[in-house]
Amino acid sequence: MPILYSFRRCPYAMRARLALVASGVTYEHREVALKAKPVEMLAVSPKGTVPVLCLATGKVLEQSLDIMWWALKQSDPHGWLPLTPEALSDAQNMIATLDGNFKANLDRYKYPQRFGLTEGARHRDEAAAWLLTLDVRLQSQAFLSGQRWGWLDACVAPFVRQFARTDRAWFDAQPWPQLAQWLVAFENSEAFAAVMHKHPLWGSPQT
């Protein structure tokens, strides 16, 4: 079966797990410590980041979006994938902003010292400007993907959660009620509980 190298709190790994669980694909979960990556993972993916999915064919998927797409192409019982080219293009554009500008601001807000900053308020506010556009979208539809949870929601939610957890009191005080409700629903969902199950660290089989 496929082997997934993962780290519980990583939002990239989280969204990969969301799609794998939604698809119903059986896989072996290998929880790794990012400060002590197993040699088996580095042998198949020298970049050393998670998630990494090793397929039975020998192919290795090293990006979360590739893993999500592969899993949902195997099986998409909940209809997560966009149904039209227009919906796919819209989702891809939003994810590009998420993984690009938003993620850069999120990192500088959450870890300002890593970037030589004394504080991350400016980057928090720049990231928040994009979150406000999500709230506007959610005012006219139940989910980012439309009238039901889908691929776009699963891609975005782990990163909004990470942003919110940096200062939850500040997040909850902002004028984005629909976004806040959407996030709480995700955090209380069965899918979230399933992918946040705590696994023991994986170690190489003893010889």
C-alpha positions, 0 to 999 in steps of 0.5 A: 500500500502507499506509504505517507511520511507525515508530521501531525501539525504541518498544514501541508501534511494535514491537507494531504491527510484530509484528502487521503481520508476522504478518498478512502484510500488505504495507506501506511502512516509514518509519523516523523520528527522533523529534527530527526528525519528517518533515512528511509524518507530522505532516501526517497525524498532528499528535500526532507519536508513532509508530506511525502507519499510513496506509491506502490509503483515506485513513484514518489509524490513530494507535494501536498497538492499532488498527493491530494489530487492523486488520492481524489482521482483514485476515489472521490466519494464526497465530490470534492474535486471541481466539476468544471474548468472554471471552478478548477481555475478559480480554486487553483488561483486561490490556492496559488495566493494561499501558498504564495503571498498568504503563506509568506505573511503567515510565516512572518507573523507567526515566526518574526524572529526567523526573518529578522523582525521584532514583531509580525503585526504588519504581516498579520494585517496583510494576511488578514486582508486576504482572509477578509476576501474569504469571508466575503465569499462565504457570505454567499455560499456555505463553503469556499468550494460552493454549497458543500465542502470540497478540495479548495476548503481542505487546501485552505483550512489548515493554514487558516487554522494556523493563522488563527492559533497564533493569536486566537483572541485577536482572530476571534475579534475580527469582522469575519463572522462567516470565516470564523464559523467555517473554521470552527466547523472544520475544527469540530468535524469528524474529518479533522479529528481523524487526521489529527489522531496522534501517531507514535513516531515511526522508526525503522524496523529493527534488524 
